[in-house]
C-alpha cells in the first residue's frame, strides 16, 4: 500500500478525523486550513483512500531562549539570546489507524523536512510541547530531550542529521 504524506488541501476529509484528543481533532477540523493559508503553520497529512486523513502534523518556525537549554548544548552554540528552531506543533493519528506505525512515519517525515529546511533557513533543533504523558514518552523514545524547568522537549539538528546519514 502506497503511503503519501502531502500538504493539507480541500480534498481531505478533515471532519472525519478523530484521534480522541479534542484539541488535536478540533485544530484539524476548524483551524488548520486557516493556519496554512495565513502561513502560520504548514500542515502535512498522511493520505488514505478517498481523502481520508490517517494522521497529520504541523511545522512552523519558532525560537527558544538560549538560557532554557541544557549546559552541554549551550556550550556548542553562539551566545545569542534567542535561537531559531522548528516547532513540531501537532502530531496525531486517527484512532482507526492507531498502533500501525504511522506516528513514527509522520515523525520521521517531519524530522526530514525540518532538517532539509535547516539547510536553507537556520534552525538548531526541532522542538515539541507534548500534550500529555503518552506524547512525552513517544518523543522520548525517539531521542527528544526534555528542557530543564519545562515540559518542552527538543531534538538537536545535529542528531537529526545523523539519523538521515
N, C-alpha and C positions, 0 to 999 in steps of 0.2 A: 504494500500500500504506500503510495506516494504521500509524503508529508510536506506541505507548503506552509512556510511562515511568511506572511505578507503584511503590508500596511493595511490597517482597518479601512474599509470603504463601505459604500452604501449597499453593496450586495450581501454583506454579512448580517446574519440574523442575531443582532445584539440582544433583543428582548428574550430570546430563548436561553441565554446563558445563565447558568446557576451553579456557583461554586459553593454556596452555603454560607458565605461570609458577606453580609449585607453591604458593607462599604465597597467591596470589590465588585459585587453584582451591580449595585446602583451606579457606580462610576462608569462601567461599560454601557449600561442602559441609557444613561442620561448625560454624561459629561465628556466621555472620551472623544466623540466626534468633534465637539466644540474645541477641546484642547488641541486636537490635531489641526483643525482649521486655523486656530489662533497661534500655532507654533509654540504652544506651551509645553507640549509633550508629543512624542512620537508613540503611536500605539501599533503594536505588531500582533497579529493573530495567527494561531495555528488553525488552518482551514480543515474542515471536514467536508462531507458531501453536502451539496446544495446550500452553501453559505453558512453552514453550522460552524460555530466557533468552539473548538475543543479547549482552547486556552488562549491567554493573551498576556502581554507585558507592556510596560511603558518605560521609555527612556527620556531623560531631559538633562540639561546642564544644571550644575549646582556648584557650590563652593563649600569648603569645610575650613573651619578655624584650625590653623596650624597647631595651636595650643591643645586642641582636643585629641591629637594623635598620640599614640604611644611613643615614648622616648626613643626607642630603637628606630622607628620610622622617621621621626623628626630629624634625627642626625643626618639622614640621607637627603634631606630636602632643603631648598633655599629658605631664607628667613622671612618670606612673605607672610603677612598676617592671615590672608585667606588663600587657599589653594584650590585649583579647579578639579572637579570630579564629575563623574556621570552618575546621575541618580537613577537607579532601577526602582521606579516608584511603586509599581504594582506588578505582581505576577500571580496568575490564578488559572486553575484548571477546572473546567466544568465537571460537576460531580459524576456524570455518567462516563467520563473518561479518566477519572482519578486512578491512581496506582498502576498506570501503564507506562511510566517513564516520560510522560510529556512535560512534567515540571523540569526535569533535567534537560530535556531537549530545548525547551524555551530558555532556560537559564544559560546554557551554552551558547545559544544563538545571541542572546543579549550581551554576553561577555565578548563574543567575537565582534559584534557590531561596535561595542564600546572600545575595544582595542583598536579596531580599524579607524574609528573616529579620533582616538587619541593621537594617531599619527598625522592627523590633519589639524585638529584643534586640541591643544594640550589638555590633558586630564591625568591626574596621578593615580586615580583609583576609581572603582565602582563602589557606590555607597547604597545601602539599603536601610530601611526603617521597618524591621519586622513587625507585622501586625499583631502577632501573638507568639506564644512559646513554640508552637508547631513550626511556624515560619522561621523562628530563630534557629531551631535545630536543623531545619532544611539548609539554611545558608551556612551554618557552621560546618555541616557535613561537606561542603564544597570549599572550605578554607577561609570563609569570611571571618574577620577578626572583630570582636566587639570593642568599640571605642571606650576608653576609660570614662566613668561617670556618665554613661549614656546607654540607651538601648540600640543606638545606631551601630551598624556594622560596615566594614569596608574590606575590599579585596584590592591590594595594590596592583597597578597596571603591570609591574614587573612580574608578578605572579601569573597574571593573565597571559602575558607574553609567553611565558614558559609553557603554559597549558596548550598553546596553539603552535608550538615548535614542531 
